[in-house]
């Protein structure tokens, strides 16, 4: 977890500035758990979803959005 050590002051600074923190490239449960302990606001990476083509993402998004009306 040495690679996450620099994240601590960055997360703290962002929160001091009232910013949300998004961690990119999260690949393991261990990384995710540590980032949660560090109060990281959002995470994305292969742990949550492998990359998919834009058309597939748009279809997935359209299926999961509530319909207007």
PDB file of N, CA, C and O in Angstrom:
ATOM      1  N   UNK A   1       0.797  -1.199   0.000  1.00  0.00           N
ATOM      2  CA  UNK A   1       0.000   0.000   0.000  1.00  0.00           C
ATOM      3  C   UNK A   1       0.843   1.268   0.000  1.00  0.00           C
ATOM      4  O   UNK A   1       0.320   2.366   0.191  1.00  0.00           O
ATOM      5  N   UNK A   2       2.130   1.120  -0.211  1.00  0.00           N
ATOM      6  CA  UNK A   2       3.023   2.269  -0.266  1.00  0.00           C
ATOM      7  C   UNK A   2       2.570   3.282  -1.315  1.00  0.00           C
ATOM      8  O   UNK A   2       2.751   4.487  -1.142  1.00  0.00           O
ATOM      9  N   UNK A   3       1.971   2.778  -2.421  1.00  0.00           N
ATOM     10  CA  UNK A   3       1.555   3.676  -3.492  1.00  0.00           C
ATOM     11  C   UNK A   3       0.410   4.600  -3.089  1.00  0.00           C
ATOM     12  O   UNK A   3       0.157   5.597  -3.765  1.00  0.00           O
ATOM     13  N   UNK A   4      -0.289   4.282  -1.991  1.00  0.00           N
ATOM     14  CA  UNK A   4      -1.392   5.132  -1.536  1.00  0.00           C
ATOM     15  C   UNK A   4      -0.966   6.166  -0.495  1.00  0.00           C
ATOM     16  O   UNK A   4      -1.746   7.060  -0.167  1.00  0.00           O
ATOM     17  N   UNK A   5       0.245   6.061   0.026  1.00  0.00           N
ATOM     18  CA  UNK A   5       0.706   7.002   1.054  1.00  0.00           C
ATOM     19  C   UNK A   5       0.625   8.454   0.589  1.00  0.00           C
ATOM     20  O   UNK A   5       0.201   9.306   1.369  1.00  0.00           O
ATOM     21  N   UNK A   6       1.014   8.774  -0.650  1.00  0.00           N
ATOM     22  CA  UNK A   6       0.896  10.177  -1.085  1.00  0.00           C
ATOM     23  C   UNK A   6      -0.555  10.665  -1.147  1.00  0.00           C
ATOM     24  O   UNK A   6      -0.798  11.871  -1.192  1.00  0.00           O
ATOM     25  N   UNK A   7      -1.510   9.749  -1.149  1.00  0.00           N
ATOM     26  CA  UNK A   7      -2.921  10.131  -1.217  1.00  0.00           C
ATOM     27  C   UNK A   7      -3.413  10.815   0.044  1.00  0.00           C
ATOM     28  O   UNK A   7      -4.341  11.621  -0.017  1.00  0.00           O
ATOM     29  N   UNK A   8      -2.815  10.515   1.179  1.00  0.00           N
ATOM     30  CA  UNK A   8      -3.302  11.043   2.462  1.00  0.00           C
ATOM     31  C   UNK A   8      -3.315  12.568   2.485  1.00  0.00           C
ATOM     32  O   UNK A   8      -4.374  13.143   2.736  1.00  0.00           O
ATOM     33  N   UNK A   9      -2.200  13.258   2.240  1.00  0.00           N
ATOM     34  CA  UNK A   9      -2.259  14.724   2.281  1.00  0.00           C
ATOM     35  C   UNK A   9      -3.115  15.312   1.153  1.00  0.00           C
ATOM     36  O   UNK A   9      -3.708  16.378   1.320  1.00  0.00           O
ATOM     37  N   UNK A  10      -3.180  14.632   0.019  1.00  0.00           N
ATOM     38  CA  UNK A  10      -3.993  15.134  -1.095  1.00  0.00           C
ATOM     39  C   UNK A  10      -5.465  15.079  -0.732  1.00  0.00           C
ATOM     40  O   UNK A  10      -6.197  16.040  -0.970  1.00  0.00           O
ATOM     41  N   UNK A  11      -5.911  13.969  -0.160  1.00  0.00           N
ATOM     42  CA  UNK A  11      -7.305  13.843   0.265  1.00  0.00           C
ATOM     43  C   UNK A  11      -7.620  14.876   1.340  1.00  0.00           C
ATOM     44  O   UNK A  11      -8.663  15.528   1.285  1.00  0.00           O
ATOM     45  N   UNK A  12      -6.741  15.026   2.302  1.00  0.00           N
ATOM     46  CA  UNK A  12      -6.961  16.004   3.372  1.00  0.00           C
ATOM     47  C   UNK A  12      -7.040  17.422   2.826  1.00  0.00           C
ATOM     48  O   UNK A  12      -7.913  18.191   3.229  1.00  0.00           O
ATOM     49  N   UNK A  13      -6.147  17.773   1.920  1.00  0.00           N
ATOM     50  CA  UNK A  13      -6.157  19.113   1.333  1.00  0.00           C
ATOM     51  C   UNK A  13      -7.454  19.351   0.559  1.00  0.00           C
ATOM     52  O   UNK A  13      -8.084  20.399   0.700  1.00  0.00           O
ATOM     53  N   UNK A  14      -7.843  18.388  -0.248  1.00  0.00           N
ATOM     54  CA  UNK A  14      -9.073  18.532  -1.028  1.00  0.00           C
ATOM     55  C   UNK A  14     -10.285  18.739  -0.116  1.00  0.00           C
ATOM     56  O   UNK A  14     -11.128  19.594  -0.388  1.00  0.00           O
ATOM     57  N   UNK A  15     -10.373  17.972   0.945  1.00  0.00           N
ATOM     58  CA  UNK A  15     -11.500  18.120   1.871  1.00  0.00           C
ATOM     59  C   UNK A  15     -11.445  19.465   2.592  1.00  0.00           C
ATOM     60  O   UNK A  15     -12.488  20.066   2.851  1.00  0.00           O
ATOM     61  N   UNK A  16     -10.253  19.943   2.918  1.00  0.00           N
ATOM     62  CA  UNK A  16     -10.109  21.268   3.527  1.00  0.00           C
ATOM     63  C   UNK A  16     -10.646  22.344   2.589  1.00  0.00           C
ATOM     64  O   UNK A  16     -11.223  23.338   3.030  1.00  0.00           O
ATOM     65  N   UNK A  17     -10.448  22.131   1.284  1.00  0.00           N
ATOM     66  CA  UNK A  17     -10.932  23.075   0.273  1.00  0.00           C
ATOM     67  C   UNK A  17     -12.384  22.797  -0.133  1.00  0.00           C
ATOM     68  O   UNK A  17     -12.897  23.394  -1.080  1.00  0.00           O
ATOM     69  N   UNK A  18     -13.038  21.881   0.597  1.00  0.00           N
ATOM     70  CA  UNK A  18     -14.441  21.505   0.337  1.00  0.00           C
ATOM     71  C   UNK A  18     -14.631  20.879  -1.049  1.00  0.00           C
ATOM     72  O   UNK A  18     -15.662  21.074  -1.692  1.00  0.00           O
ATOM     73  N   UNK A  19     -13.622  20.125  -1.496  1.00  0.00           N
ATOM     74  CA  UNK A  19     -13.685  19.431  -2.778  1.00  0.00           C
ATOM     75  C   UNK A  19     -13.961  17.950  -2.550  1.00  0.00           C
ATOM     76  O   UNK A  19     -13.619  17.402  -1.503  1.00  0.00           O
ATOM     77  N   UNK A  20     -14.571  17.317  -3.521  1.00  0.00           N
ATOM     78  CA  UNK A  20     -14.755  15.866  -3.483  1.00  0.00           C
ATOM     79  C   UNK A  20     -13.530  15.217  -4.111  1.00  0.00           C
ATOM     80  O   UNK A  20     -12.918  15.769  -5.025  1.00  0.00           O
ATOM     81  N   UNK A  21     -13.182  14.042  -3.610  1.00  0.00           N
ATOM     82  CA  UNK A  21     -11.999  13.316  -4.078  1.00  0.00           C
ATOM     83  C   UNK A  21     -12.449  12.058  -4.818  1.00  0.00           C
ATOM     84  O   UNK A  21     -13.238  11.267  -4.302  1.00  0.00           O
ATOM     85  N   UNK A  22     -11.931  11.888  -6.041  1.00  0.00           N
ATOM     86  CA  UNK A  22     -12.204  10.697  -6.840  1.00  0.00           C
ATOM     87  C   UNK A  22     -10.885   9.973  -7.074  1.00  0.00           C
ATOM     88  O   UNK A  22      -9.966  10.525  -7.679  1.00  0.00           O
ATOM     89  N   UNK A  23     -10.797   8.752  -6.598  1.00  0.00           N
ATOM     90  CA  UNK A  23      -9.601   7.931  -6.821  1.00  0.00           C
ATOM     91  C   UNK A  23      -9.801   7.136  -8.108  1.00  0.00           C
ATOM     92  O   UNK A  23     -10.814   6.457  -8.277  1.00  0.00           O
ATOM     93  N   UNK A  24      -8.835   7.226  -9.004  1.00  0.00           N
ATOM     94  CA  UNK A  24      -8.886   6.494 -10.260  1.00  0.00           C
ATOM     95  C   UNK A  24      -7.921   5.316 -10.208  1.00  0.00           C
ATOM     96  O   UNK A  24      -6.912   5.355  -9.504  1.00  0.00           O
ATOM     97  N   UNK A  25      -8.242   4.280 -10.955  1.00  0.00           N
ATOM     98  CA  UNK A  25      -7.336   3.141 -11.061  1.00  0.00           C
ATOM     99  C   UNK A  25      -7.392   2.191  -9.884  1.00  0.00           C
ATOM    100  O   UNK A  25      -6.411   1.505  -9.599  1.00  0.00           O
ATOM    101  N   UNK A  26      -8.529   2.136  -9.191  1.00  0.00           N
ATOM    102  CA  UNK A  26      -8.666   1.220  -8.057  1.00  0.00           C
ATOM    103  C   UNK A  26      -8.842  -0.197  -8.607  1.00  0.00           C
ATOM    104  O   UNK A  26      -9.784  -0.481  -9.348  1.00  0.00           O
ATOM    105  N   UNK A  27      -7.925  -1.065  -8.231  1.00  0.00           N
ATOM    106  CA  UNK A  27      -7.909  -2.417  -8.803  1.00  0.00           C
ATOM    107  C   UNK A  27      -8.120  -3.524  -7.783  1.00  0.00           C
ATOM    108  O   UNK A  27      -8.445  -4.647  -8.168  1.00  0.00           O
ATOM    109  N   UNK A  28      -7.948  -3.247  -6.494  1.00  0.00           N
ATOM    110  CA  UNK A  28      -8.067  -4.314  -5.491  1.00  0.00           C
ATOM    111  C   UNK A  28      -8.991  -3.893  -4.354  1.00  0.00           C
ATOM    112  O   UNK A  28      -9.202  -2.706  -4.106  1.00  0.00           O
ATOM    113  N   UNK A  29      -9.535  -4.894  -3.670  1.00  0.00           N
ATOM    114  CA  UNK A  29     -10.365  -4.648  -2.487  1.00  0.00           C
ATOM    115  C   UNK A  29      -9.553  -3.931  -1.413  1.00  0.00           C
ATOM    116  O   UNK A  29     -10.070  -3.068  -0.704  1.00  0.00           O
ATOM    117  N   UNK A  30      -8.282  -4.295  -1.301  1.00  0.00           N
ATOM    118  CA  UNK A  30      -7.409  -3.674  -0.307  1.00  0.00           C
ATOM    119  C   UNK A  30      -7.283  -2.169  -0.556  1.00  0.00           C
ATOM    120  O   UNK A  30      -7.356  -1.371   0.379  1.00  0.00           O
ATOM    121  N   UNK A  31      -7.095  -1.789  -1.816  1.00  0.00           N
ATOM    122  CA  UNK A  31      -7.034  -0.363  -2.150  1.00  0.00           C
ATOM    123  C   UNK A  31      -8.354   0.319  -1.811  1.00  0.00           C
ATOM    124  O   UNK A  31      -8.370   1.401  -1.223  1.00  0.00           O
ATOM    125  N   UNK A  32      -9.441  -0.310  -2.180  1.00  0.00           N
ATOM    126  CA  UNK A  32     -10.768   0.261  -1.925  1.00  0.00           C
ATOM    127  C   UNK A  32     -11.013   0.462  -0.433  1.00  0.00           C
ATOM    128  O   UNK A  32     -11.493   1.518  -0.023  1.00  0.00           O
ATOM    129  N   UNK A  33     -10.693  -0.530   0.371  1.00  0.00           N
ATOM    130  CA  UNK A  33     -10.892  -0.424   1.816  1.00  0.00           C
ATOM    131  C   UNK A  33     -10.052   0.694   2.417  1.00  0.00           C
ATOM    132  O   UNK A  33     -10.530   1.454   3.259  1.00  0.00           O
ATOM    133  N   UNK A  34      -8.792   0.793   1.979  1.00  0.00           N
ATOM    134  CA  UNK A  34      -7.924   1.847   2.497  1.00  0.00           C
ATOM    135  C   UNK A  34      -8.435   3.227   2.093  1.00  0.00           C
ATOM    136  O   UNK A  34      -8.448   4.148   2.909  1.00  0.00           O
ATOM    137  N   UNK A  35      -8.853   3.371   0.846  1.00  0.00           N
ATOM    138  CA  UNK A  35      -9.373   4.660   0.391  1.00  0.00           C
ATOM    139  C   UNK A  35     -10.645   5.046   1.151  1.00  0.00           C
ATOM    140  O   UNK A  35     -10.867   6.225   1.427  1.00  0.00           O
ATOM    141  N   UNK A  36     -11.472   4.064   1.486  1.00  0.00           N
ATOM    142  CA  UNK A  36     -12.661   4.347   2.310  1.00  0.00           C
ATOM    143  C   UNK A  36     -12.241   4.832   3.690  1.00  0.00           C
ATOM    144  O   UNK A  36     -12.826   5.774   4.223  1.00  0.00           O
ATOM    145  N   UNK A  37     -11.225   4.189   4.273  1.00  0.00           N
ATOM    146  CA  UNK A  37     -10.726   4.621   5.588  1.00  0.00           C
ATOM    147  C   UNK A  37     -10.155   6.044   5.530  1.00  0.00           C
ATOM    148  O   UNK A  37     -10.201   6.782   6.514  1.00  0.00           O
ATOM    149  N   UNK A  38      -9.620   6.413   4.372  1.00  0.00           N
ATOM    150  CA  UNK A  38      -9.057   7.750   4.193  1.00  0.00           C
ATOM    151  C   UNK A  38     -10.122   8.779   3.801  1.00  0.00           C
ATOM    152  O   UNK A  38      -9.807   9.936   3.525  1.00  0.00           O
ATOM    153  N   UNK A  39     -11.380   8.344   3.780  1.00  0.00           N
ATOM    154  CA  UNK A  39     -12.525   9.198   3.439  1.00  0.00           C
ATOM    155  C   UNK A  39     -12.516   9.693   1.998  1.00  0.00           C
ATOM    156  O   UNK A  39     -12.955  10.806   1.711  1.00  0.00           O
ATOM    157  N   UNK A  40     -12.015   8.862   1.102  1.00  0.00           N
ATOM    158  CA  UNK A  40     -12.092   9.179  -0.319  1.00  0.00           C
ATOM    159  C   UNK A  40     -13.571   9.144  -0.713  1.00  0.00           C
ATOM    160  O   UNK A  40     -14.289   8.212  -0.351  1.00  0.00           O
ATOM    161  N   UNK A  41     -14.025  10.157  -1.453  1.00  0.00           N
ATOM    162  CA  UNK A  41     -15.449  10.293  -1.740  1.00  0.00           C
ATOM    163  C   UNK A  41     -15.963   9.317  -2.803  1.00  0.00           C
ATOM    164  O   UNK A  41     -17.041   8.742  -2.650  1.00  0.00           O
ATOM    165  N   UNK A  42     -15.208   9.135  -3.856  1.00  0.00           N
ATOM    166  CA  UNK A  42     -15.618   8.268  -4.962  1.00  0.00           C
ATOM    167  C   UNK A  42     -14.411   7.489  -5.458  1.00  0.00           C
ATOM    168  O   UNK A  42     -13.269   7.906  -5.267  1.00  0.00           O
ATOM    169  N   UNK A  43     -14.677   6.342  -6.103  1.00  0.00           N
ATOM    170  CA  UNK A  43     -13.605   5.523  -6.665  1.00  0.00           C
ATOM    171  C   UNK A  43     -14.042   4.973  -8.004  1.00  0.00           C
ATOM    172  O   UNK A  43     -15.226   4.726  -8.234  1.00  0.00           O
ATOM    173  N   UNK A  44     -13.079   4.786  -8.880  1.00  0.00           N
ATOM    174  CA  UNK A  44     -13.353   4.122 -10.142  1.00  0.00           C
ATOM    175  C   UNK A  44     -12.138   3.294 -10.524  1.00  0.00           C
ATOM    176  O   UNK A  44     -11.017   3.586 -10.109  1.00  0.00           O
ATOM    177  N   UNK A  45     -12.370   2.274 -11.309  1.00  0.00           N
ATOM    178  CA  UNK A  45     -11.275   1.427 -11.746  1.00  0.00           C
ATOM    179  C   UNK A  45     -11.766   0.031 -12.078  1.00  0.00           C
ATOM    180  O   UNK A  45     -12.960  -0.258 -12.008  1.00  0.00           O
ATOM    181  N   UNK A  46     -10.838  -0.820 -12.435  1.00  0.00           N
ATOM    182  CA  UNK A  46     -11.174  -2.182 -12.869  1.00  0.00           C
ATOM    183  C   UNK A  46     -11.841  -3.012 -11.779  1.00  0.00           C
ATOM    184  O   UNK A  46     -12.513  -3.997 -12.085  1.00  0.00           O
ATOM    185  N   UNK A  47     -11.672  -2.636 -10.519  1.00  0.00           N
ATOM    186  CA  UNK A  47     -12.354  -3.365  -9.442  1.00  0.00           C
ATOM    187  C   UNK A  47     -13.867  -3.274  -9.618  1.00  0.00           C
ATOM    188  O   UNK A  47     -14.590  -4.217  -9.295  1.00  0.00           O
ATOM    189  N   UNK A  48     -14.336  -2.159 -10.122  1.00  0.00           N
ATOM    190  CA  UNK A  48     -15.773  -1.907 -10.235  1.00  0.00           C
ATOM    191  C   UNK A  48     -16.319  -2.248 -11.615  1.00  0.00           C
ATOM    192  O   UNK A  48     -17.451  -2.715 -11.734  1.00  0.00           O
ATOM    193  N   UNK A  49     -15.524  -2.020 -12.660  1.00  0.00           N
ATOM    194  CA  UNK A  49     -15.945  -2.345 -14.022  1.00  0.00           C
ATOM    195  C   UNK A  49     -14.733  -2.322 -14.941  1.00  0.00           C
ATOM    196  O   UNK A  49     -13.908  -1.410 -14.886  1.00  0.00           O
ATOM    197  N   UNK A  50     -14.646  -3.314 -15.763  1.00  0.00           N
ATOM    198  CA  UNK A  50     -13.619  -3.307 -16.803  1.00  0.00           C
ATOM    199  C   UNK A  50     -14.024  -2.250 -17.834  1.00  0.00           C
ATOM    200  O   UNK A  50     -15.207  -1.929 -17.945  1.00  0.00           O
ATOM    201  N   UNK A  51     -13.071  -1.707 -18.586  1.00  0.00           N
ATOM    202  CA  UNK A  51     -13.422  -0.741 -19.630  1.00  0.00           C
ATOM    203  C   UNK A  51     -14.378  -1.367 -20.647  1.00  0.00           C
ATOM    204  O   UNK A  51     -14.232  -2.529 -21.027  1.00  0.00           O
ATOM    205  N   UNK A  52     -15.355  -0.573 -21.076  1.00  0.00           N
ATOM    206  CA  UNK A  52     -16.311  -1.043 -22.086  1.00  0.00           C
ATOM    207  C   UNK A  52     -16.426   0.028 -23.172  1.00  0.00           C
ATOM    208  O   UNK A  52     -16.145   1.200 -22.922  1.00  0.00           O
ATOM    209  N   UNK A  53     -16.839  -0.373 -24.380  1.00  0.00           N
ATOM    210  CA  UNK A  53     -17.011   0.605 -25.459  1.00  0.00           C
ATOM    211  C   UNK A  53     -18.089   1.637 -25.107  1.00  0.00           C
ATOM    212  O   UNK A  53     -19.004   1.353 -24.335  1.00  0.00           O
ATOM    213  N   UNK A  54     -17.966   2.833 -25.681  1.00  0.00           N
ATOM    214  CA  UNK A  54     -18.896   3.925 -25.395  1.00  0.00           C
ATOM    215  C   UNK A  54     -20.342   3.526 -25.679  1.00  0.00           C
ATOM    216  O   UNK A  54     -21.238   3.862 -24.904  1.00  0.00           O
ATOM    217  N   UNK A  55     -20.578   2.815 -26.775  1.00  0.00           N
ATOM    218  CA  UNK A  55     -21.944   2.420 -27.128  1.00  0.00           C
ATOM    219  C   UNK A  55     -22.548   1.507 -26.053  1.00  0.00           C
ATOM    220  O   UNK A  55     -23.722   1.638 -25.707  1.00  0.00           O
ATOM    221  N   UNK A  56     -21.752   0.603 -25.542  1.00  0.00           N
ATOM    222  CA  UNK A  56     -22.223  -0.308 -24.496  1.00  0.00           C
ATOM    223  C   UNK A  56     -22.507   0.467 -23.208  1.00  0.00           C
ATOM    224  O   UNK A  56     -23.485   0.182 -22.518  1.00  0.00           O
ATOM    225  N   UNK A  57     -21.660   1.439 -22.883  1.00  0.00           N
ATOM    226  CA  UNK A  57     -21.874   2.263 -21.695  1.00  0.00           C
ATOM    227  C   UNK A  57     -23.149   3.079 -21.832  1.00  0.00           C
ATOM    228  O   UNK A  57     -23.931   3.173 -20.885  1.00  0.00           O
ATOM    229  N   UNK A  58     -23.366   3.674 -23.006  1.00  0.00           N
ATOM    230  CA  UNK A  58     -24.575   4.468 -23.229  1.00  0.00           C
ATOM    231  C   UNK A  58     -25.834   3.615 -23.074  1.00  0.00           C
ATOM    232  O   UNK A  58     -26.815   4.061 -22.479  1.00  0.00           O
ATOM    233  N   UNK A  59     -25.810   2.397 -23.604  1.00  0.00           N
ATOM    234  CA  UNK A  59     -26.964   1.502 -23.470  1.00  0.00           C
ATOM    235  C   UNK A  59     -27.198   1.136 -22.009  1.00  0.00           C
ATOM    236  O   UNK A  59     -28.340   1.110 -21.550  1.00  0.00           O
ATOM    237  N   UNK A  60     -26.134   0.855 -21.287  1.00  0.00           N
ATOM    238  CA  UNK A  60     -26.234   0.520 -19.864  1.00  0.00           C
ATOM    239  C   UNK A  60     -26.804   1.709 -19.082  1.00  0.00           C
ATOM    240  O   UNK A  60     -27.674   1.541 -18.228  1.00  0.00           O
ATOM    241  N   UNK A  61     -26.312   2.885 -19.379  1.00  0.00           N
ATOM    242  CA  UNK A  61     -26.777   4.094 -18.720  1.00  0.00           C
ATOM    243  C   UNK A  61     -28.254   4.344 -19.021  1.00  0.00           C
ATOM    244  O   UNK A  61     -29.022   4.680 -18.119  1.00  0.00           O
ATOM    245  N   UNK A  62     -28.650   4.185 -20.270  1.00  0.00           N
ATOM    246  CA  UNK A  62     -30.048   4.407 -20.670  1.00  0.00           C
ATOM    247  C   UNK A  62     -30.983   3.437 -19.956  1.00  0.00           C
ATOM    248  O   UNK A  62     -32.088   3.821 -19.575  1.00  0.00           O
ATOM    249  N   UNK A  63     -30.565   2.203 -19.771  1.00  0.00           N
ATOM    250  CA  UNK A  63     -31.403   1.206 -19.078  1.00  0.00           C
ATOM    251  C   UNK A  63     -31.572   1.526 -17.597  1.00  0.00           C
ATOM    252  O   UNK A  63     -32.579   1.155 -16.995  1.00  0.00           O
ATOM    253  N   UNK A  64     -30.598   2.211 -17.007  1.00  0.00           N
ATOM    254  CA  UNK A  64     -30.610   2.430 -15.564  1.00  0.00           C
ATOM    255  C   UNK A  64     -31.059   3.828 -15.138  1.00  0.00           C
ATOM    256  O   UNK A  64     -31.154   4.111 -13.944  1.00  0.00           O
ATOM    257  N   UNK A  65     -31.333   4.700 -16.102  1.00  0.00           N
ATOM    258  CA  UNK A  65     -31.818   6.031 -15.758  1.00  0.00           C
ATOM    259  C   UNK A  65     -33.328   6.010 -15.604  1.00  0.00           C
ATOM    260  O   UNK A  65     -34.018   5.362 -16.391  1.00  0.00           O
ATOM    261  N   UNK A  66     -33.855   6.709 -14.601  1.00  0.00           N
ATOM    262  CA  UNK A  66     -35.316   6.783 -14.500  1.00  0.00           C
ATOM    263  C   UNK A  66     -35.869   7.571 -15.687  1.00  0.00           C
ATOM    264  O   UNK A  66     -35.266   8.545 -16.136  1.00  0.00           O
ATOM    265  N   UNK A  67     -37.014   7.139 -16.181  1.00  0.00           N
ATOM    266  CA  UNK A  67     -37.592   7.833 -17.321  1.00  0.00           C
ATOM    267  C   UNK A  67     -38.207   9.153 -16.898  1.00  0.00           C
ATOM    268  O   UNK A  67     -38.774   9.271 -15.812  1.00  0.00           O
ATOM    269  N   UNK A  68     -38.090  10.141 -17.767  1.00  0.00           N
ATOM    270  CA  UNK A  68     -38.660  11.459 -17.487  1.00  0.00           C
ATOM    271  C   UNK A  68     -40.154  11.419 -17.795  1.00  0.00           C
ATOM    272  O   UNK A  68     -40.571  10.931 -18.846  1.00  0.00           O
ATOM    273  N   UNK A  69     -40.933  11.928 -16.886  1.00  0.00           N
ATOM    274  CA  UNK A  69     -42.363  11.990 -17.177  1.00  0.00           C
ATOM    275  C   UNK A  69     -43.106  11.278 -16.184  1.00  0.00           C
ATOM    276  O   UNK A  69     -44.333  11.216 -16.257  1.00  0.00           O
TER     277      UNK A  69
END
